[in-house]
Amino acid sequence: YLVKDIAVGLPDLAVDPDRMGQVLGNLLDNAAKYSPDGGRTAVRVSAGRTDVSIAVADEGVGIPPADLPHVFDSFYRARRGDRVAPGTGLGLAIARGMVTAMDGTITAISPRPDLPRDGQPGTVLTLVLPAAP
């Protein structure tokens, strides 16, 4: 299920709404694809002085440390042991391309620092996008 934490009074973003929809769709799709049934996906939106941060966090299988630097590369698929989710390895590469085209950044952290170490490691994907002038 989806948990939302959206700050009040966010500035407008200087982004293409269609691209932004595709980026968020890719991130939410990955979170659902790699999380256990009933797992939570959390979306947190906050503002800095000149930008807006959107974090999508899952409780899923995580990304192995050796794979983390490559998850935004085209056609790259992280090793997942026995579990193989369908996909081409393009979703995060496309997301990075679109975010970069909108003068933003995207990063990945795994394991999630806020999850207990006795469960799945989870992943956090964070977009930082410029606020509209």
PyMOL commands that set and color helices and strands:
alter all, ss='L'
color gray80, all
select helices_A, chain A and resi 17-33+68-70+91-101
alter helices_A, ss='H'
color red, helices_A
select strands_A, chain A and resi 2-6+41-47+51-58+105-109+123-130
alter strands_A, ss='S'
color yellow, strands_A
deselect
rebuild
show_as cartoon
